[in-house]
Every structure is written in C-alpha cells, then in structure tokens.
C-alpha cells in the first residue's frame, strides 16, 4: 500500500488504534518516498527521510505517528504463510540481517544505498499488486519482493559485523527461535546450548560476537523486552504477564524487571 491507501485502511479498522502501541504478527517494511516521517518500534523512535526503509519483525510492537498523514511512501506487509509459498525466500529470511533486530539496526537510509534505491523496487511491487491481470501475479510478487529484500540486504552488508561465519549466524538464529518459543519455561543458558547440540562456550562465543552480550544477558534482555511489550500493548495485570513470561510470583517479575530497567513494571506502563 502507499501511505494514502494505508491511512484509509487504518481509519476503517475497528477496535484497533494504530497510533497506540500494538504487537504485529507479520513482517512489515516501510519506505518513505517524499518528506520525512518518525515511526515507533520497540520503545524507540526512528527518523526516516526520503529513500529510508524501516524493517519491523514479527512479534515486535510498534505504532504509527500522525506524521504519516503528511508524507509519501509505501508499506509492505507479508506473513509466514506467504513466505512459505516462496521457498527461495524462506532460507533467506532465516539468515537475513534485515529483520534481525537483535544484531542490526532496522533502518536503511538512502545515503547507505549509494546510487541504488529502494523506492523504484517498492513502487514496482505496488504497481504489480494493484495490476488488474492476476495471471502469475503471486509469482511476480514473490520475485519483486525478493529483489527488494536483496537490494536492502546488499546495503546492510556494508554495516554488518565483519568476519561473521554463516554457521554462526545460523546457530544464532536457531538459538533465537528456541528462545522465542521457550523463554517462559526456562532462562537457563546451558539448556539452550544442549537443545542446539553445541557447547555452552561455543553458543556464548557466537552470541557475544554478534551482539556483544553473553547468552545470559541476551536471554535476560529478551525477557525484559517481552515484558515491556505486554505492559505497553495489553491490559494484562502484572500477575498475568508473569504467567505469560515465566514468573510464578509477581514479586519475582518486579524484581527481575527493576534490576534490568531500574523502574517498576507499573511505572513503565504509565509511560505509555
């Protein structure tokens, strides 16, 4: 959708305020084509100007800002079901830098693209999506999305940590996937290493190389951001959030959260 089409869709939504913090269950790309725009993702604001692109991953929280009404651009939304239909994209998404917000900035600016541009690629994607002829449309959309992602990946390659071996990134993504599924059941570093059939030292070295954090710190930070997401995007009580994130007693969640943020859960919620 372009921004004008997006605003119409947002205004038509029922029981959902797109300008308040909410969790998404799909992949989201936003590209500004004229002017500048500020978008909020996981408690940070990102300034986007002409040619900038923002990549928001599944399960992150975000919200639109009123500036969307004044500027031009496009957004792309696609879910895992769509990705699974394009097998050439699946492996790419598992190993990419674009949606791996733990180790990369989610933003690409025009200055980082050199003579290249994401605007033409996303405009072509939009043209095909709105094209009247549906013959082989899905296949063309897969191909055009792939081109957009590859262009962005090429730009990201210059920003990324140098000397990273492919199997390190694969191990990290497998660890991150396990953590997303099991963090409420265990926060023990060695359990995840055992599940991955690697030594704790190897897993710790990989996570430190890619994020600058130990496995334990990475797990604690992940659980903390999940608690923040629940606090900001739901009306669940601290006790209910504790059950969702692996704390049997609310007091344990409060202690954990305050240790990692220097504020209490309720104080954090009041900010939003």
C-alpha positions in Angstrom: 0.0 0.0 0.0 1.1 3.6 -0.4 0.6 5.9 2.6 -2.7 7.2 1.4 -4.1 3.7 1.0 -2.7 2.8 4.3 -4.4 5.7 6.1 -7.8 4.7 4.6 -7.3 1.2 5.8 -6.2 2.3 9.3 -9.2 4.7 9.6 -11.5 1.8 8.7 -10.1 -0.5 11.4 -12.4 -1.4 14.3 -11.4 -1.9 17.9 -7.8 -1.1 17.0 -5.9 2.1 17.4 -2.9 2.1 15.0 -1.5 5.1 16.8 -1.1 3.2 20.1 1.5 0.6 20.8 0.5 -2.8 19.4 2.2 -6.1 18.6 2.3 -7.4 15.0 2.2 -10.9 13.8 3.7 -10.3 10.3 6.7 -8.7 8.7 6.4 -5.0 7.9 8.5 -2.8 5.6 8.0 0.9 5.4 9.8 3.1 2.7 9.5 6.9 2.7 9.5 8.4 -0.8 8.9 12.1 0.0 9.5 14.2 3.1 10.4 12.7 6.5 8.5 10.5 9.0 9.0 9.2 12.5 8.0 5.6 13.4 8.0 3.9 16.8 9.3 0.3 17.2 10.0 -1.5 20.5 10.2 1.7 22.5 12.5 3.6 20.1 11.7 6.3 17.6 13.2 6.1 14.1 13.6 9.1 11.9 13.0 8.3 8.2 13.7 10.6 5.3 13.3 10.2 1.5 14.6 6.8 0.5 14.8 5.5 4.1 13.4 2.0 4.8 12.4 0.5 8.1 12.0 -3.3 8.7 9.8 -4.4 11.6 9.8 -8.1 12.5 7.1 -10.4 13.6 6.2 -10.1 17.3 7.7 -6.6 17.7 5.5 -3.8 19.0 5.1 -0.6 17.0 2.8 2.3 16.4 2.2 4.8 13.6 2.6 8.6 14.3 0.5 11.4 13.0 3.3 12.4 10.6 2.1 9.6 8.3 -0.7 11.9 7.1 1.8 14.5 5.7 4.3 12.4 3.8 4.5 9.9 1.0 5.7 6.4 0.9 4.9 2.7 0.8 4.5 -0.2 3.2 4.7 -3.9 2.5 3.1 -6.5 4.8 3.6 -10.2 4.4 3.2 -13.2 6.8 4.9 -16.5 7.2 2.3 -18.2 5.0 3.2 -16.0 2.1 6.9 -16.6 2.8 6.4 -20.4 2.9 4.9 -20.3 -0.6 8.2 -18.9 -2.0 10.8 -21.4 -0.9 13.7 -19.3 -2.3 12.7 -16.6 0.2 12.3 -18.8 3.2 16.0 -19.6 3.7 16.9 -16.0 3.0 14.6 -14.7 5.7 16.1 -17.2 8.2 19.6 -15.8 7.7 19.0 -12.2 6.7 20.1 -9.1 8.5 17.0 -7.0 7.8 14.6 -8.4 10.4 17.3 -9.5 12.8 16.9 -6.5 15.1 19.0 -8.1 17.9 22.1 -7.6 15.9 21.3 -4.9 13.3 19.7 -1.5 13.1 16.2 -1.9 11.5 16.7 1.2 9.3 18.5 1.7 6.0 18.9 5.3 4.8 19.4 6.5 1.2 23.0 7.5 2.0 23.8 3.9 2.7 22.4 2.8 -0.7 24.8 4.8 -2.8 23.4 5.1 -6.4 20.9 2.3 -5.7 17.4 3.0 -4.4 14.6 1.0 -2.7 11.9 3.4 -4.0 11.8 2.1 -7.5 11.7 -1.5 -6.3 8.8 -0.9 -3.9 6.9 1.2 -6.4 7.2 -1.6 -8.9 5.9 -4.1 -6.2 2.9 -1.8 -5.6 2.2 -1.5 -9.3 2.1 -5.2 -9.7 -0.1 -5.7 -6.6 -2.7 -3.3 -8.0 -2.4 -4.6 -11.6 -5.7 -5.9 -12.9 -4.3 -9.0 -14.5 -4.0 -11.8 -11.9 -2.2 -14.3 -14.2 1.1 -15.4 -12.4 0.6 -12.4 -10.0 1.8 -14.3 -6.9 4.9 -15.5 -8.7 5.7 -12.0 -9.8 5.1 -10.6 -6.3 7.5 -13.2 -4.9 10.1 -12.2 -7.4 9.7 -8.4 -6.8 9.7 -8.8 -3.0 12.9 -10.9 -3.4 14.5 -8.1 -5.4 13.5 -5.5 -2.7 15.0 -7.7 0.1 18.2 -8.4 -1.9 18.7 -4.7 -2.6 18.3 -4.0 1.1 20.5 -6.9 2.1 23.2 -5.6 -0.2 23.1 -2.2 1.6 23.1 -3.9 5.0 26.2 -5.9 4.2 28.4 -2.8 4.5 27.1 -2.0 8.0 27.3 -5.5 9.4 29.8 -7.1 11.8 32.8 -8.2 9.7 34.1 -11.7 9.7 30.9 -13.4 10.7 30.8 -17.0 9.5 27.5 -18.3 8.0 27.2 -21.1 10.6 27.5 -18.6 13.4 24.5 -16.7 12.1 22.6 -20.0 11.6 23.4 -21.0 15.2 22.3 -17.6 16.5 19.0 -17.7 14.6 18.3 -21.3 15.9 19.0 -20.1 19.4 16.8 -17.0 19.0 14.0 -19.3 17.6 14.2 -21.6 20.6 14.3 -18.7 23.0 11.2 -17.1 21.5 9.3 -20.4 21.9 10.7 -21.4 25.4 11.7 -18.4 27.3 8.7 -18.7 29.6 9.8 -22.2 30.5 13.5 -21.7 31.0 16.0 -18.9 31.1 19.0 -21.3 31.6 21.8 -20.7 29.0 23.1 -24.2 29.1 19.6 -25.7 28.4 19.6 -23.8 25.1 23.1 -25.0 24.2 22.1 -28.5 24.9 19.0 -28.2 22.8 21.2 -26.9 19.9 23.7 -29.8 20.4 26.5 -27.3 20.8 28.8 -26.5 23.8 27.8 -23.6 26.1 31.2 -22.0 25.3 30.5 -22.1 21.5 27.0 -20.6 21.9 28.3 -17.9 24.3 31.1 -17.0 21.8 28.6 -16.8 18.9 26.2 -14.6 20.8 29.0 -12.3 22.1 30.4 -12.0 18.6 27.1 -10.9 17.1 25.5 -8.9 19.9 28.3 -8.0 22.4 26.3 -9.8 25.1 26.7 -13.1 26.9 24.0 -15.7 26.4 22.6 -15.0 29.9 22.5 -11.2 29.3 20.9 -11.8 25.9 18.2 -14.0 27.5 17.5 -11.5 30.3 17.3 -8.7 27.7 14.9 -10.7 25.6 12.6 -11.5 28.5 12.7 -7.8 29.6 11.6 -6.6 26.1 8.8 -9.2 26.1 7.6 -7.9 29.5 7.7 -4.3 28.1 5.7 -5.4 25.1 3.0 -6.9 27.3 2.9 -3.9 29.6 2.6 -1.4 26.7 0.3 -3.2 24.3 -2.1 -5.1 26.6 -4.2 -4.5 29.7 -2.9 -7.7 31.4 -2.1 -7.4 35.1 1.5 -7.8 36.3 0.5 -11.2 37.7 -1.0 -12.3 34.3 2.1 -11.0 32.5 4.2 -13.1 34.9 2.4 -16.2 33.9 3.0 -15.4 30.2 6.7 -14.8 30.7 7.7 -17.5 33.2 7.3 -15.9 36.6 5.1 -17.8 39.1 5.2 -14.9 41.6 4.5 -11.3 40.6 7.2 -10.1 43.1 9.8 -12.1 41.2 8.8 -10.4 37.9 9.0 -7.0 39.6 12.5 -7.7 41.0 13.7 -9.0 37.6 12.2 -6.1 35.7 13.6 -3.4 38.1 17.0 -5.0 38.0 17.1 -4.8 34.2 15.4 -1.4 33.7 15.7 0.5 37.0 12.0 1.0 37.0 9.0 -1.0 38.1 6.5 -2.6 35.6 3.7 -0.2 36.6 5.9 2.9 36.3 6.9 1.7 32.8 3.3 1.1 31.8 2.3 4.6 32.9 4.8 6.0 30.4 2.6 4.5 27.6 
